[in-house]
Amino acid sequence: MQNADRVLRLHTRNRDNVVRITESSFWTNDIKQEDNKNRVEIRFEAQPNWLKAIQEHGNICYMFPVDGPFGVFEKDGLPISVPIPYEWQTENGVELKNAGDCDCLIINEKWHFLEFKTDSFSQTLLQILNNRNKAEAQLAKSLVSFRERLSDADFKCICVVVTPHFYSYPQFNASTLSRKIAFLKKYKCELMEVRTGGNESYDLSK
C-alpha cells in the first residue's frame, strides 16, 4: 500500500506498534495503562465505549500510534515549521497553547487522523469545550506536519474527534457547524466527530 509505505519511511521507533488490520471490523480506543501512560489499542471483538471501525471485506489498513511513548514517530513530537495554537479558557481568561500530536493515524487509501476524547465523562462543559479546541489543534498539527515532511498537500485525508457515547456530551450540530467549515477552509480537510458505543461506527471506506 503506497500510503502506508510513505509513512513507514518516516517512523523512528517502536516499529512493532504499527498494526496491520485485515479484518472488516475492529474496535479501538486510547487506554490508560498501569503506568498512567496512554496507548491506542486495537481489539477484534466488541468493546463497550470503544470506537468501532469498519472497512470493506478484503481491504487492509494500518494503524500508526502517533502521540506519547508508544508512538512510532519522533519522541519529542512531530516536527512542524510553525506551531499551531489553540485557546484554553480558564477562570483568569484565555490562554494560548501550542498543539501537540493526535493519538493515531489510520492509513488505507485515505489518511485518517484520530484524536480520542473518550475519558470525558466527569468533565464540565468548559473542560469539554477546551478539550475540543485542543483536539482540533492536535489533528491540524499532525496533518500539517505530514504534509510538510512529504511535500504533499493533496493526499486524501479526514480528521476525526472521537467522543464518548453518553447523552450529556455535546455533539457537533448546526450551532457548531462553523467549526467544521473553518477547519475545512483553513486546512483543506474534513473534520468530523464520531461517538463510541451505541450503533455508530466509523467507515474507513468512505
C-alpha positions, 0 to 999 in steps of 0.5 A: 500500500503506497500510503502506508509505505510513505509513512513507514519511511518516516517512523523512528521507533517502536516499529512493532506498534504499527498494526496491520488490520485485515479484518472488516471490523475492529474496535479501538480506543486510547487506554490508560495503562498501569503506568498512567501512560496512554496507548491506542489499542486495537481489539477484534471483538466488541468493546463497550465505549470503544470506537468501532471501525469498519472497512470493506471485506478484503481491504487492509489498513494500518494503524500508526500510534502517533502521540506519547511513548508508544508512538512510532514517530519522533519522541519529542513530537512531530516536527512542524515549521510553525506551531499551531495554537489553540485557546484554553479558557480558564477562570483568569481568561484565555490562554494560548497553547501550542498543539501537540500530536493526535493519538493515531493515524489510520492509513488505507487509501485515505489518511485518517487522523484520530484524536480520542476524547473518550475519558470525558465523562466527569468533565464540565462543559468548559473542560469539554469545550477546551478539550475540543479546541485542543483536539482540533489543534492536535489533528491540524498539527499532525496533518500539517506536519505530514504534509510538510515532511512529504511535500504533499498537500493533496493526499486524501485525508479526514480528521476525526474527534472521537467522543464518548457515547453518553447523552450529556456530551455535546455533539457537533450540530448546526450551532457548531457547524462553523467549526467544521467549515473553518477547519475545512477552509483553513486546512483543506480537510474534513473534520468530523466527530464520531461517538463510541458505543451505541450503533455508530461506527466509523467507515474507513471506506468512505 
